Amino acid sequence: MSDKKGIALKAFRDAGTKKRFAAGKTYDFTEGEFANYEAAGLIASPDHDEAKAAGKPAAGANPETKTAAKNAAA
């Protein structure tokens, strides 16, 4: 049995094993785990475009932007 590296595209918990995975972190998965999580859209191989974007803040998610907008409205 060989392990495959995968990056969690979002934070999730496996209901069966109770394992938790943080978005943007790389983990070792068995081939079966990798296939199941990838099919569910939860992980991608490290060289996949979605994986490269995982963990990066979304546009407009800058906390300073929210504070500036809040202060401007006051």
N, C-alpha and C positions, 0 to 999 in steps of 0.2 A: 504494500500500500504506500503510495507516494503522496506527499503533500503538495498542494498548489497554493501559491500566494494570491491573495485577493484583497482589494480595498473595499471597505464598507462605504457604500454610496450614501447611506443615511444610518442613523443610530437605530439599532433594532435588537430585540431579544428573541432567541430561538425558544419557542414555547415548549418544545420537547425536552431540550437539554438545559434550559434556563441560562444558557451562555448569553452574555451581553457583548455587543459590538458597537464601538464608537465610530461615528462618521469620519471618514478621511484617514483612518488608521489601517495599517496593513496587518493581515493575519494569515496564518497557515491553516488551510482547510484540507480535509481529505478530498479525494476526487468526487465522491458522492455529495459531500457538503457543498463543494464548489458548484457543482452542477445544479443542485437544488436552489441555492441562494442566488446564483446568477440568473436562473430561469425566473425567479421571483423578482428580479430587478433590485436585489439588495446589495450585491457586490459586483465587481468587475475586475478583470486582470489589471495589474498595475500599469500596463502600457496602453490601456484603453482610454479614449478621450474622456469618458464620463468619470473614470477613476482619477484622472489628472485634475479634474475640476472639483472632486469631492473634498469637502472640508474647507473650501474657499468661501468666504462670505458672499452672499448674493448681492447684486448691485443694489445700492440704497440701504444696505444693512449696517452701515457704519453708525455706531452709537453716537458719534459726534454730530452726524447729520441730523439725527432725531433730536438731540439736545439743541442744536442751532435752530431747527424749525420750531421747537417748543418755545425757545426764548424769543424768536421773532414774532410769534403769535401773542406773546404776553404784553 
